[in-house]
Each structure stands twice: as C-alpha cells, then as structure tokens.
Amino acid sequence: MKKFSHVLLIMLLLLTSCGFSPMLKDVNLRDIKINKIEYSGPSDLVYSLRSNLNIPINKTARDAYIINIKIQEGTSSETKDKAGITTREEITIGISFEILDKKNTILAKESLSDSKTIRVTNNISTDAEIKRVEKENIITNLIQQLTFAIRAKIISIKK
C-alpha cells in the first residue's frame, strides 16, 4: 500500500509540472471575428452545411477572417454478391476549409471526413431515403468537428 501511494504521488507531481494547459481555457469566443464564409460543393450538401453551421458572421468587423469551405461526397462499392451486384456501399463526405486574412493570405487549412457503410437493396426509393438520412447524420457529425476545428485554428493563429 505504501508503494502505491509513492507511485501516485510521483504521478501527480509529473502531471502537474508537465506544462499542459487547455487550449480553449481562457478564450472568449466573442473575440473570434469572421466576416465571410464561402461554400462550394454539391448544392444539397452546401445547403445542409450552411443552414446548420453555427458560426456568427460580423460583416463590419475589422481584422476579421474569411473562411472557404469545400464539401464533397463519394460513394464506393464495399461488397458485391455472386452476380456482381453491390450489396453494401460506403458513403464518404469530406470537408476542407481554409482560413484567410483580409488580404486573402491563407493562414490555416484543414480537412475532415467521415463515412458510413449502408446496405443496398432492390428498392430504389428506400435506398435513396437511407442515403439521404445517412448523409444528414454524417454532415451533422462533421459540422460539430468543423466548428471546433475553425475556432481552434483561429485561436492558435492569434497566439
């Protein structure tokens, strides 16, 4: 028992002196000023992204950033039956973004992606609805990641 307490004490000392501090600890998110977000990609995905992305835009802010977001999708056959008909497809959606200053100089860029494998049947309307729902789920997940990534990149640019 005495040995365990010594190990615990040493671990506490090491962790407290390692210099770790959370990146978003003392950051006021109101200081992040974006005056323009430009989107490109398939219109249905851009619409979904634009309507669900919760990043405030201040068009009159000085020294604000411009965000360019490109969204793309892809589908690939995962499995086929003996007749060569696809039975499972993988839907992949990728989002890449660039953060620019007012002089259009690229300050940071990053890419995010997510995918989902779905079952394919002979019912075209059911398959189309399943694809639509899964795309929405993927985009919802990517929007959360995108919001955090943009804020984190801007904060790291400012520091």
TORDO-27600 format. One record per residue: residue number from 1; x negated, z, y of N, C-alpha, C, O, CB in turn. Coordinates in steps of 0.05 Angstrom, whole numbers, plus 32768, in hexadecimal, padded with zeros to 4 digits. Glycine has a CB too. Layout:
N
NODE   nr   nxx   nzz   nyy  caxx  cazz  cayy   cxx   czz   cyy   oxx   ozz   oyy  cbxx  cbzz  cbyy
NODE  NUM     X     Z     Y     X     Z     Y     X     Z     Y     X     Z     Y     X     Z     Y
...
// end
This chain:
159
NODE   nr   nxx   nzz   nyy  caxx  cazz  cayy   cxx   czz   cyy   oxx   ozz   oyy  cbxx  cbzz  cbyy
NODE    1  7FEF  8000  7FE8  8000  8000  8000  7FEF  8000  8019  7FF5  7FF3  802D  8013  8018  8000
NODE    2  7FD9  800E  8018  7FC6  8010  802F  7FBA  7FF5  8034  7FB6  7FED  804B  7FB0  8025  8029
NODE    3  7FB4  7FE6  801F  7FA8  7FCB  8021  7FBC  7FB8  802F  7FB4  7FA8  803F  7FA0  7FC1  8006
NODE    4  7FD5  7FBA  8028  7FEA  7FA9  8033  7FEC  7FAE  8052  7FEF  7F9B  8061  8005  7FAF  8026
NODE    5  7FEB  7FC7  805A  7FED  7FCD  8077  7FD5  7FC3  8086  7FD8  7FBB  809D  7FF0  7FEC  807B
NODE    6  7FBE  7FC3  807A  7FA6  7FB8  8086  7FA9  7F9A  808A  7FA2  7F8F  809F  7F8D  7FBE  8076
NODE    7  7FB2  7F8C  8075  7FB7  7F6F  8077  7FCB  7F69  808C  7FC8  7F56  809B  7FC0  7F64  805B
NODE    8  7FE1  7F78  808D  7FF5  7F74  80A1  7FEB  7F78  80BD  7FF1  7F69  80CF  800D  7F87  809C
NODE    9  7FDB  7F8C  80C1  7FCF  7F92  80DB  7FBC  7F7B  80E4  7FBC  7F73  80FB  7FC0  7FAC  80DB
NODE   10  7FAC  7F71  80D1  7F9A  7F5B  80D7  7FAA  7F42  80DF  7FA3  7F33  80F1  7F87  7F55  80BF
NODE   11  7FBF  7F3C  80D0  7FCF  7F25  80D5  7FDC  7F27  80F1  7FDD  7F13  8100  7FE5  7F21  80C0
NODE   12  7FE6  7F3E  80F8  7FF2  7F42  8113  7FDD  7F3D  8129  7FE3  7F31  813D  7FFE  7F5E  8115
NODE   13  7FC5  7F47  8125  7FB0  7F44  8139  7FA9  7F26  813C  7FA5  7F1D  8152  7F98  7F54  8131
NODE   14  7FA7  7F18  8126  7FA0  7EFC  8126  7FB6  7EEC  8134  7FB0  7EDA  8144  7F9B  7EF1  810A
NODE   15  7FCF  7EF1  812E  7FE5  7EE2  8139  7FE8  7EE7  8157  7FEF  7ED5  8166  7FFE  7EE8  812B
NODE   16  7FE4  7EFF  8160  7FE8  7F05  817C  7FD1  7EFA  818D  7FD5  7EF6  81A5  7FEA  7F23  8180
NODE   17  7FBA  7EF6  8181  7FA3  7EEC  8191  7F9D  7ECF  818C  7F88  7EC5  8194  7F8B  7EFC  818A
NODE   18  7FAF  7EC0  817F  7FA9  7EA4  817A  7FAF  7E91  8191  7FA6  7E7A  8191  7FBA  7E9A  8162
NODE   19  7FBD  7E9B  81A6  7FC1  7E8B  81BE  7FDB  7E7B  81BD  7FE0  7E6B  81CF  7FAB  7E79  81C2
NODE   20  7FEB  7E7F  81A9  8004  7E70  81A7  8018  7E78  81BD  801C  7E90  81C1  8011  7E73  818B
NODE   21  8024  7E65  81CA  803A  7E6B  81DC  804E  7E54  81DA  8045  7E3D  81D9  8030  7E6F  81F9
NODE   22  8067  7E5A  81D9  807C  7E45  81D6  807B  7E32  81EE  8078  7E3A  8205  8097  7E51  81D3
NODE   23  807D  7E18  81E8  807B  7E04  81FD  8092  7E05  8211  808E  7E00  8229  807A  7DE8  81F0
NODE   24  80AA  7E0B  8208  80C1  7E0B  8219  80C9  7E27  8223  80E0  7E2B  822C  80D8  7DFE  820B
NODE   25  80B7  7E3A  8221  80BE  7E56  8227  80C5  7E5A  8244  80DB  7E64  824A  80A7  7E68  8220
NODE   26  80B4  7E53  8257  80B8  7E58  8273  80BE  7E3F  8283  80B4  7E3B  8299  80A0  7E67  827F
NODE   27  80CD  7E2D  8277  80D3  7E13  8284  80F0  7E13  828D  8102  7E19  827E  80CD  7DFC  8271
NODE   28  80F3  7E0B  82A6  810E  7E07  82B0  8116  7DEA  82AC  8109  7DD8  82B8  8110  7E0F  82CE
NODE   29  8129  7DE5  829B  8131  7DC9  8295  813C  7DBA  82AD  813F  7DA2  82AC  8145  7DC9  827E
NODE   30  8143  7DC9  82C2  814D  7DBC  82DA  8136  7DAE  82E9  813B  7D9D  82FA  815B  7DD1  82ED
NODE   31  811E  7DB6  82E3  8106  7DA9  82F0  8101  7D8D  82E4  80F1  7D7E  82F0  80EE  7DBB  82ED
NODE   32  810D  7D87  82CE  8109  7D6D  82C2  811C  7D59  82CF  8134  7D5B  82CC  810E  7D6E  82A3
NODE   33  8111  7D47  82DF  8121  7D34  82EE  811E  7D18  82E3  8107  7D0D  82E1  811A  7D35  830C
NODE   34  8134  7D0C  82DD  8135  7CF1  82D2  8148  7CE1  82E4  815E  7CEA  82E9  813E  7CEF  82B4
NODE   35  813F  7CCA  82EF  8151  7CBC  8300  815B  7CA2  82F3  816C  7C95  82FF  8143  7CB5  8319
NODE   36  8152  7C9B  82DB  815C  7C83  82CF  8156  7C83  82B1  8140  7C8A  82A9  814F  7C6A  82DC
NODE   37  816A  7C7C  82A1  8166  7C78  8284  816F  7C5C  827E  8186  7C55  8283  8176  7C8E  8273
NODE   38  815D  7C4C  8272  8164  7C31  826A  8165  7C30  824C  8154  7C3B  823E  814F  7C1D  8275
NODE   39  8179  7C22  8242  817E  7C20  8225  817B  7C03  821C  8182  7BF0  822B  819A  7C2B  821E
NODE   40  8172  7BFF  8204  8172  7BE4  81F8  8176  7BE7  81DA  816E  7BFA  81CE  8158  7BD4  81FE
NODE   41  8183  7BD2  81CE  8189  7BD2  81B2  81A5  7BC9  81AD  81B2  7BBF  81BF  8185  7BEE  81A6
NODE   42  81AE  7BCB  8194  81CA  7BC3  818D  81DE  7BD2  819E  81DC  7BEA  81A1  81CF  7BC7  816F
NODE   43  81F2  7BC3  81A8  8205  7BCF  81BB  8214  7BE7  81B0  8219  7BFA  81BF  8219  7BBA  81C4
NODE   44  821C  7BE7  8197  822B  7BFE  818C  8219  7C17  818A  8223  7C2D  818F  8236  7BF7  8170
NODE   45  8200  7C14  8184  81EE  7C2A  8182  81E7  7C34  819E  81E5  7C4C  81A3  81D4  7C23  8173
NODE   46  81E3  7C22  81B1  81DD  7C29  81CD  81F5  7C39  81D9  81F1  7C4D  81E6  81D7  7C10  81DE
NODE   47  820D  7C2F  81D3  8225  7C3D  81DD  8226  7C5A  81D3  822B  7C6C  81E2  823E  7C2D  81D5
NODE   48  8222  7C5D  81B9  8223  7C77  81AD  820D  7C89  81B8  8212  7CA1  81BE  8220  7C75  818E
NODE   49  81F5  7C7E  81BC  81DF  7C8E  81C7  81E4  7C96  81E4  81E1  7CAD  81EB  81C5  7C7E  81C5
NODE   50  81ED  7C82  81F3  81F2  7C87  8210  8208  7C9C  8214  8206  7CAD  8226  81F9  7C6D  821E
NODE   51  821D  7C9A  8204  8234  7CAC  8208  822F  7CC9  81FE  823D  7CDB  8206  824C  7CA1  81FB
NODE   52  821B  7CCC  81ED  8216  7CE7  81E1  81FC  7CF4  81EB  81F7  7D0B  81E6  8215  7CE4  81C4
NODE   53  81EA  7CE5  81F8  81D1  7CF0  8202  81D7  7D01  821A  81E1  7CF7  822E  81BD  7CD9  8208
NODE   54  81CF  7D1A  8219  81D6  7D2D  822E  81BD  7D34  823E  81B2  7D4A  823D  81E2  7D47  8222
NODE   55  81B3  7D20  824D  819D  7D24  825F  81A6  7D1D  827B  81AE  7D07  8280  8184  7D13  8256
NODE   56  81A6  7D31  828D  81B0  7D2C  82A8  819E  7D18  82B7  8185  7D18  82B5  81B2  7D46  82B8
NODE   57  81AB  7D07  82C7  819D  7CF3  82D7  81A1  7CF9  82F4  81B8  7CFE  82FD  81A6  7CD6  82D0
NODE   58  818B  7CFA  8303  818C  7CFF  8320  8180  7CE6  832E  8167  7CE4  8330  817D  7D19  8328
NODE   59  8191  7CD4  8338  8187  7CBB  8343  8178  7CBF  835D  8169  7CAD  8366  819E  7CA8  8347
NODE   60  817C  7CD5  836B  816F  7CD9  8385  8156  7CEA  8383  8149  7CEF  8398  8183  7CE5  8398
NODE   61  814F  7CF4  836C  8138  7D06  8369  811E  7CF7  836E  811A  7CE1  8365  8138  7D12  834D
NODE   62  810C  7D04  837D  80F1  7CF9  8381  80E0  7D02  8369  80E4  7D16  835D  80E5  7D03  839C
NODE   63  80CC  7CF2  8363  80BA  7CF7  834D  80C9  7CFB  8333  80C1  7D0B  8322  80A9  7D0F  8353
NODE   64  80DE  7CEC  832F  80EE  7CED  8317  80E3  7CD9  8303  80D3  7CC7  830A  810C  7CE9  831C
NODE   65  80EB  7CDC  82EA  80E1  7CCA  82D5  80F6  7CB5  82CE  810E  7CB8  82D2  80D9  7CDB  82BC
NODE   66  80EC  7CA0  82C2  80FD  7C8B  82B7  80F9  7C8B  8299  80E2  7C8D  828F  80F6  7C6E  82C3
NODE   67  810E  7C8A  828A  810D  7C8A  826C  8117  7C6F  8262  812D  7C67  8269  811E  7CA2  8260
NODE   68  8107  7C62  8252  810F  7C4A  8244  8114  7C51  8227  8101  7C5B  8219  80FA  7C33  8247
NODE   69  812C  7C4C  821D  8133  7C52  8201  813A  7C39  81F3  814B  7C29  81FC  814A  7C67  8200
NODE   70  812D  7C34  81DC  8134  7C1D  81CB  813D  7C28  81B0  8130  7C38  81A3  811A  7C0A  81C8
NODE   71  8155  7C1E  81A8  8160  7C27  818F  8162  7C0E  817D  8169  7BF9  8186  817C  7C35  8192
NODE   72  815D  7C12  8163  815F  7BFC  8150  8168  7C07  8135  8165  7C1E  812F  8144  7BED  814D
NODE   73  8174  7BF5  8126  817D  7BFD  810C  8174  7BE9  80F7  816E  7BD2  80FD  819C  7BFF  810C
NODE   74  8173  7BF2  80DE  816C  7BE1  80C8  817A  7BEA  80AF  8180  7C02  80AC  814E  7BE1  80C4
NODE   75  817E  7BD8  809D  818B  7BDE  8083  817A  7BD1  806D  8172  7BBA  8070  81A8  7BD4  8082
NODE   76  8175  7BE0  8058  8166  7BD4  8042  8173  7BDC  8028  8180  7BF1  8026  8148  7BDE  8043
NODE   77  8170  7BCC  8014  817B  7BD0  7FFA  816A  7BE5  7FEB  8152  7BE1  7FE9  817E  7BB6  7FEA
NODE   78  8176  7BFA  7FE2  8167  7C0F  7FD4  8169  7C0B  7FB5  8154  7C0B  7FA8  8173  7C2A  7FDB
NODE   79  8181  7C07  7FAB  8184  7C02  7F8E  8197  7BEB  7F89  81A9  7BE6  7F99  818E  7C1C  7F80
NODE   80  8192  7BDE  7F73  81A4  7BC7  7F6B  81AC  7BCC  7F4E  819D  7BD9  7F3E  8195  7BAC  7F6E
NODE   81  81C3  7BC1  7F46  81CB  7BC2  7F2A  81BE  7BAB  7F1B  81AE  7B9D  7F25  81EA  7BC1  7F28
NODE   82  81C6  7BA9  7F01  81B9  7B94  7EF0  81BF  7B78  7EF9  81B0  7B66  7EF4  81C3  7B98  7ED4
NODE   83  81D5  7B74  7F08  81DC  7B5A  7F12  81CF  7B53  7F2C  81D2  7B3D  7F37  81FB  7B58  7F15
NODE   84  81BF  7B66  7F37  81B1  7B61  7F50  81C2  7B68  7F68  81BA  7B61  7F7F  81A8  7B45  7F51
NODE   85  81D8  7B75  7F65  81E9  7B7D  7F7B  81E1  7B98  7F85  81DC  7BAB  7F76  8208  7B7D  7F73
NODE   86  81DE  7B9B  7FA0  81D5  7BB4  7FAC  81EA  7BCA  7FA7  8202  7BC6  7FAC  81D0  7BB0  7FCA
NODE   87  81E1  7BE1  7F9D  81F3  7BF7  7F99  81ED  7C0E  7FAD  81FF  7C1F  7FB1  81F0  7C02  7F7D
NODE   88  81D6  7C0F  7FB9  81CF  7C23  7FCD  81BE  7C15  7FE3  81AC  7C05  7FDD  81BF  7C3B  7FC1
NODE   89  81C5  7C1C  7FFC  81B6  7C12  8013  81AB  7C29  8023  81B7  7C3F  8024  81C8  7BFF  8024
NODE   90  8195  7C24  8030  818A  7C38  8042  818E  7C2E  805F  8185  7C18  8066  816C  7C3E  803D
NODE   91  819B  7C3E  806F  819F  7C38  808B  818A  7C48  809B  8188  7C60  8097  81BD  7C40  8095
NODE   92  817B  7C3A  80AB  8167  7C47  80BB  816C  7C41  80D9  8171  7C2A  80E0  814A  7C3D  80B3
NODE   93  816A  7C55  80E9  816D  7C52  8106  8154  7C5E  8113  814D  7C74  810D  8187  7C5F  8111
NODE   94  8148  7C4E  8124  8130  7C57  8133  8135  7C57  8151  8142  7C45  815B  8118  7C46  812B
NODE   95  812A  7C6B  815E  812C  7C6C  817B  810F  7C70  8185  8101  7C82  817C  813F  7C84  8184
NODE   96  8107  7C5F  8198  80EE  7C63  81A5  80F3  7C66  81C3  8105  7C59  81CE  80DA  7C4B  819F
NODE   97  80E3  7C76  81D0  80E7  7C7A  81EC  80CC  7C7B  81FA  80B7  7C82  81EF  80F7  7C93  81F2
NODE   98  80CD  7C73  8214  80B6  7C75  8226  80BF  7C85  823E  80D5  7C82  8248  80AC  7C59  822D
NODE   99  80AD  7C95  8248  80B1  7CA3  8261  809F  7C97  8276  8086  7C96  8272  80AC  7CC2  825E
NODE  100  80AA  7C8E  828C  809B  7C81  82A1  809E  7C90  82BB  80B2  7C9E  82C0  80A5  7C64  82A5
NODE  101  808A  7C8E  82CC  808C  7C9A  82E6  8099  7C86  82F9  80A1  7C70  82F1  8070  7CA3  82F1
NODE  102  809A  7C8C  8313  80A8  7C7A  8326  8098  7C60  832B  80A4  7C4D  8336  80AB  7C89  8341
NODE  103  807F  7C5F  8323  806F  7C47  8325  806F  7C36  830B  8060  7C23  8309  8052  7C4E  832C
NODE  104  8081  7C3D  82F9  8084  7C30  82DE  806B  7C33  82CD  8065  7C21  82BD  808B  7C13  82E2
NODE  105  805C  7C48  82D1  8045  7C4E  82BF  804F  7C5E  82A8  805D  7C72  82AB  802E  7C5D  82CF
NODE  106  8048  7C55  8290  8051  7C63  8278  8041  7C7D  8275  8029  7C7D  8273  804D  7C52  825E
NODE  107  8050  7C94  8275  8044  7CAE  8273  8044  7CB8  8256  8032  7CC7  824E  8052  7CC1  8285
NODE  108  8058  7CB1  8247  805A  7CBA  822B  806D  7CA8  821C  807E  7C9B  8228  8064  7CD8  822A
NODE  109  806A  7CA7  8202  807C  7C98  81F1  807D  7CA5  81D6  806A  7CB2  81CD  8073  7C7A  81EF
NODE  110  8093  7CA1  81C9  8097  7CAC  81AE  80AD  7C9D  819F  80BD  7C90  81AC  809E  7CCB  81B0
NODE  111  80AC  7C9F  8185  80C1  7C92  8174  80CC  7CA7  8161  80BE  7CB8  8157  80B5  7C7A  8165
NODE  112  80E6  7CA4  815D  80F4  7CB5  814A  8105  7CA3  8137  810E  7C8E  8140  8107  7CCA  8159
NODE  113  8108  7CAC  811F  8119  7C9C  810D  8126  7CAF  80F8  811C  7CC5  80F2  8109  7C86  80FF
NODE  114  813C  7CA5  80ED  814A  7CB4  80D8  8158  7C9F  80C7  815D  7C89  80D0  815F  7CC8  80E4
NODE  115  815D  7CA6  80AE  816A  7C93  809B  817C  7CA2  8089  817B  7CBA  8085  8155  7C83  808C
NODE  116  818D  7C92  807C  81A1  7C9D  8069  81A6  7C88  8054  81A9  7C70  805B  81BC  7CA6  8078
NODE  117  81A7  7C90  803B  81AE  7C7E  8026  81CB  7C81  801F  81D6  7C97  801C  819C  7C83  800C
NODE  118  81D9  7C6A  801E  81F6  7C6A  8018  81FC  7C59  8000  81EC  7C47  7FF9  8206  7C60  8030
NODE  119  8212  7C5F  7FF3  821B  7C50  7FDC  822A  7C37  7FE5  823A  7C39  7FF8  822C  7C61  7FC9
NODE  120  8226  7C21  7FD9  8234  7C08  7FDF  8247  7C01  7FC9  8240  7C02  7FB1  8220  7BF1  7FE4
NODE  121  8260  7BFB  7FD1  8275  7BF4  7FBD  827E  7BD7  7FC2  8272  7BC9  7FD2  828D  7C08  7FBE
NODE  122  8293  7BD0  7FB4  829E  7BB5  7FB9  82B3  7BB5  7FCF  82BC  7B9F  7FD7  82AC  7BAB  7F9F
NODE  123  82BA  7BCB  7FDA  82CD  7BCD  7FEF  82BF  7BCB  800B  82B3  7BDE  8014  82DE  7BE8  7FED
NODE  124  82C1  7BB4  8017  82B3  7BAF  8030  82BB  7BC1  8047  82AA  7BCB  8055  82B7  7B92  8038
NODE  125  82D5  7BC6  8049  82DE  7BD7  8060  82D6  7BF4  805C  82CF  7C01  8070  82FD  7BD5  8062
NODE  126  82D7  7BFE  8044  82CD  7C19  803F  82B0  7C1C  8044  82A6  7C2F  8050  82D4  7C22  8021
NODE  127  82A0  7C08  803B  8283  7C08  803F  827D  7C07  805D  826A  7C15  8066  8276  7BF1  8030
NODE  128  828B  7BF7  806C  8286  7BF5  8089  828C  7C10  8096  827E  7C18  80A8  8298  7BDF  8095
NODE  129  82A2  7C1D  808E  82A8  7C37  809A  8294  7C4C  8093  828C  7C5C  80A4  82C4  7C40  8091
NODE  130  828A  7C4C  807B  8275  7C5F  8073  825C  7C5A  8083  824F  7C6D  808C  826F  7C5D  8054
NODE  131  8254  7C41  8086  823D  7C3B  8097  8240  7C44  80B3  822D  7C4F  80BF  8237  7C1C  8096
NODE  132  8258  7C40  80BF  825D  7C48  80DA  825A  7C66  80DD  824D  7C70  80F0  8279  7C3F  80E3
NODE  133  8266  7C75  80CB  8264  7C92  80CB  8248  7C9C  80C8  823F  7CAE  80D7  8276  7C9F  80B6
NODE  134  8239  7C91  80B6  821E  7C99  80B1  820C  7C92  80C9  81FA  7CA2  80CF  8213  7C8C  8098
NODE  135  8210  7C7B  80D5  8201  7C74  80EE  8206  7C89  8103  81F4  7C92  8111  8209  7C58  80F8
NODE  136  821F  7C91  8107  8226  7CA6  811B  8218  7CC0  8114  820E  7CCD  8127  8244  7CAA  811C
NODE  137  8217  7CC7  80FB  8209  7CE0  80F3  81EB  7CDE  80F9  81E0  7CF2  8103  820E  7CE6  80D5
NODE  138  81E0  7CC7  80F3  81C3  7CC4  80F8  81BE  7CC5  8116  81AB  7CD2  811F  81B9  7CA9  80ED
NODE  139  81CE  7CB8  8126  81CA  7CB7  8143  81CE  7CD3  814F  81BE  7CDB  8160  81DE  7CA4  8151
NODE  140  81E1  7CE2  8145  81E5  7CFE  814E  81CC  7D0E  8149  81C3  7D1D  815B  81FD  7D0B  8140
NODE  141  81C0  7D0C  8132  81A8  7D1A  812B  8191  7D11  813D  8181  7D21  8147  81A0  7D16  810E
NODE  142  818E  7CF6  8141  8179  7CEC  8152  817B  7CF4  816F  8167  7CF7  817D  8177  7CCE  814F
NODE  143  8194  7CF6  8179  8198  7CFD  8195  818D  7D19  819A  8181  7D1E  81AF  81B6  7CFC  819C
NODE  144  8192  7D2C  8187  8187  7D47  818A  8168  7D46  818B  815C  7D53  819C  8190  7D59  8173
NODE  145  815C  7D37  8179  813F  7D34  8179  8135  7D27  8193  8121  7D2F  819E  8136  7D24  8160
NODE  146  8143  7D12  819B  813B  7D03  81B3  813C  7D14  81CC  812A  7D14  81DD  814D  7CEB  81B7
NODE  147  8151  7D24  81CF  8154  7D35  81E6  813D  7D49  81E8  8130  7D4D  81FD  816F  7D45  81E6
NODE  148  8137  7D55  81D1  8120  7D68  81D0  8106  7D5A  81D6  80F5  7D64  81E5  811F  7D77  81B5
NODE  149  8102  7D43  81C9  80E8  7D34  81CC  80E4  7D2C  81E9  80CD  7D2E  81F3  80E8  7D1C  81BA
NODE  150  80F8  7D22  81F6  80F5  7D1A  8212  80EE  7D31  8224  80DB  7D30  8234  810F  7D0C  821D
NODE  151  80FC  7D47  8220  80F6  7D5F  8230  80DA  7D6A  822B  80CC  7D71  823D  810B  7D75  822B
NODE  152  80D3  7D6A  8211  80B8  7D74  820A  80A2  7D63  8216  808E  7D6D  821F  80B5  7D76  81EC
NODE  153  80A6  7D49  8215  8092  7D36  821F  808F  7D3A  823E  8079  7D3A  8248  8099  7D19  8219
NODE  154  80A6  7D3C  824C  80A5  7D3F  8269  8097  7D5A  8270  8087  7D5B  8283  80C1  7D3E  8275
NODE  155  809D  7D6E  8261  8091  7D88  8266  8073  7D87  8262  8063  7D92  8271  809D  7D9F  8254
NODE  156  806A  7D79  824C  804E  7D77  8247  8040  7D65  825C  8028  7D69  8261  8049  7D6B  822B
NODE  157  804E  7D52  8267  8043  7D41  827D  803E  7D52  8296  802A  7D4F  82A3  8056  7D29  8283
NODE  158  8051  7D64  829B  804F  7D74  82B3  8039  7D89  82B2  802E  7D91  82C6  806A  7D82  82B8
NODE  159  8032  7D92  829A  801E  7DA7  8297  8002  7D9D  8299  7FEF  7DAD  8297  8021  7DB5  827D
// end
